[in-house]
């Protein structure tokens, strides 16, 4: 049977568990105010001290900058890999030449219109674009190409890997 604990702020009684009280390292391992009162107190302090909140955020960011930047980079890579897997049917490689180094791969609109599509999604590119694709259920009409094949398709209408199937002479 779990003991009960009374909140010193609102005088309500709750089970003495982390479901109702935040933890602390001393005493019985639980704070004296319930979570609801602690949140209210914290919110009210933040409203009264916006400059301190900003300063504390900056200090924390600078203290943990290296770790935070590494986490963000890892998150971007994971999201990009997810999109590449989806649009290459699980085999992350260029649909034209087979290049498989993710740094060299790009998402390509099969029938063109990429700019219009990004404007419609209100996502100019990069992570915004990938998040918009995910939110919209990974729409069809996109494939994975390496940057070389993608640029050749954009500039010349055909990739040099497929030149034999067109009338372009060098």
C-alpha positions as CSV (number, residue, x, y, z in Angstrom):
1,X,0.0,0.0,0.0
2,X,1.4,3.4,-1.0
3,X,1.5,6.2,1.5
4,X,-0.3,9.5,1.0
5,X,1.2,12.9,1.0
6,X,-0.3,16.4,1.5
7,X,0.7,19.3,-0.8
8,X,1.9,22.2,1.2
9,X,0.5,24.7,-1.4
10,X,-3.1,23.5,-2.0
11,X,-3.5,21.2,1.0
12,X,-4.8,18.4,-1.2
13,X,-3.8,14.8,-0.4
14,X,-2.4,12.5,-3.1
15,X,-0.6,9.2,-3.3
16,X,3.0,9.7,-2.5
17,X,4.3,8.8,-6.0
18,X,6.0,10.5,-8.9
19,X,2.7,10.6,-10.7
20,X,1.6,13.4,-8.4
21,X,4.9,14.9,-7.1
22,X,8.2,15.8,-8.7
23,X,11.2,14.0,-7.3
24,X,14.0,15.4,-5.3
25,X,17.2,13.9,-3.9
26,X,16.6,14.4,-0.2
27,X,13.9,13.7,2.4
28,X,11.4,11.2,1.1
29,X,12.4,11.7,-2.5
30,X,9.4,13.8,-3.4
31,X,8.9,17.6,-3.4
32,X,6.5,19.1,-0.9
33,X,4.2,20.7,-3.6
34,X,2.1,18.6,-6.0
35,X,3.0,18.8,-9.7
36,X,0.1,21.1,-10.5
37,X,1.1,23.7,-7.9
38,X,4.8,23.4,-8.8
39,X,3.9,24.1,-12.5
40,X,1.7,27.1,-11.5
41,X,4.4,28.5,-9.3
42,X,7.1,28.0,-12.1
43,X,4.8,29.6,-14.8
44,X,4.1,32.6,-12.6
45,X,7.8,33.1,-11.8
46,X,8.6,32.9,-15.6
47,X,6.0,35.6,-16.3
48,X,7.4,37.9,-13.6
49,X,11.1,37.3,-14.7
50,X,11.3,37.1,-18.5
51,X,14.8,38.6,-18.6
52,X,16.1,35.9,-16.1
53,X,14.4,33.2,-18.2
54,X,16.2,34.4,-21.3
55,X,19.6,34.6,-19.5
56,X,19.2,31.2,-18.0
57,X,18.4,29.7,-21.4
58,X,21.4,31.4,-22.9
59,X,23.7,30.2,-20.1
60,X,22.4,26.6,-20.4
61,X,22.8,26.7,-24.2
62,X,26.4,27.9,-24.0
63,X,27.1,25.3,-21.3
64,X,25.7,22.5,-23.3
65,X,26.2,23.8,-26.8
66,X,28.4,21.0,-28.1
67,X,26.0,18.3,-27.0
68,X,22.9,20.2,-28.2
69,X,24.4,20.8,-31.7
70,X,25.5,17.1,-31.9
71,X,21.9,16.0,-31.0
72,X,20.4,18.3,-33.6
73,X,22.7,17.1,-36.3
74,X,22.0,13.4,-35.4
75,X,18.2,14.2,-35.5
76,X,18.5,15.8,-39.0
77,X,20.5,12.9,-40.3
78,X,17.9,10.3,-38.9
79,X,15.1,12.3,-40.5
80,X,16.8,12.5,-43.8
81,X,17.6,8.8,-43.8
82,X,14.0,8.1,-43.1
83,X,12.9,10.1,-46.2
84,X,15.6,8.5,-48.3
85,X,14.5,5.0,-47.2
86,X,10.9,5.7,-47.9
87,X,11.5,7.1,-51.4
88,X,14.0,4.4,-52.4
89,X,11.9,1.5,-51.2
90,X,14.3,0.7,-48.4
91,X,17.4,0.5,-50.4
92,X,19.1,3.9,-50.0
93,X,20.7,4.6,-53.4
94,X,20.4,6.7,-56.5
95,X,17.6,5.4,-58.8
96,X,19.8,6.1,-61.8
97,X,23.4,5.2,-61.0
98,X,23.2,3.3,-57.7
99,X,25.3,5.8,-55.6
100,X,24.6,4.9,-52.0
101,X,26.5,7.4,-49.8
102,X,23.7,9.4,-48.2
103,X,25.7,12.6,-48.3
104,X,25.5,12.5,-52.1
105,X,21.8,11.7,-52.3
106,X,18.9,14.1,-52.9
107,X,15.1,13.9,-53.2
108,X,13.9,14.6,-56.8
109,X,10.4,15.3,-58.1
110,X,10.0,12.8,-60.9
111,X,7.9,15.0,-63.1
112,X,9.5,18.3,-62.1
113,X,7.6,21.0,-60.2
114,X,9.6,20.8,-57.0
115,X,9.5,24.5,-56.4
116,X,5.8,24.7,-56.7
117,X,5.4,21.6,-54.5
118,X,7.6,23.1,-51.8
119,X,5.7,26.4,-51.9
120,X,2.4,24.6,-51.6
121,X,3.7,22.7,-48.6
122,X,5.1,26.0,-47.2
123,X,8.5,24.3,-46.8
124,X,11.4,25.8,-48.8
125,X,13.7,22.8,-48.4
126,X,15.8,20.8,-46.1
127,X,14.2,19.7,-42.8
128,X,11.1,21.7,-43.4
129,X,10.5,19.8,-46.7
130,X,11.1,16.4,-45.1
131,X,8.8,17.2,-42.2
132,X,6.1,18.4,-44.6
133,X,6.4,15.2,-46.6
134,X,6.1,13.1,-43.4
135,X,3.1,15.0,-42.3
136,X,1.4,14.4,-45.6
137,X,2.0,10.7,-45.5
138,X,5.0,10.6,-47.9
139,X,3.3,11.6,-51.1
140,X,4.1,9.8,-54.4
141,X,6.0,11.4,-57.2
142,X,9.4,11.7,-55.5
143,X,12.5,9.6,-56.0
144,X,16.1,9.4,-54.7
145,X,18.8,10.6,-57.1
146,X,22.5,11.5,-56.4
147,X,23.2,15.2,-56.8
148,X,25.0,14.6,-60.1
149,X,22.1,12.7,-61.7
150,X,19.7,15.2,-60.3
151,X,21.5,18.2,-61.7
152,X,22.0,16.5,-65.1
153,X,18.3,15.8,-65.2
154,X,17.5,19.4,-64.4
155,X,20.0,21.0,-66.8
156,X,19.9,18.6,-69.7
157,X,16.6,16.6,-69.3
158,X,18.5,13.4,-69.2
159,X,21.3,11.9,-67.1
160,X,24.6,10.8,-68.8
161,X,24.0,7.3,-67.3
162,X,20.9,7.1,-69.6
163,X,22.3,9.1,-72.6
164,X,22.1,6.1,-74.9
165,X,18.3,6.3,-74.7
166,X,18.1,9.8,-76.1
167,X,19.3,11.8,-79.0
168,X,21.9,14.0,-77.3
169,X,25.3,13.9,-78.9
170,X,28.5,15.1,-77.2
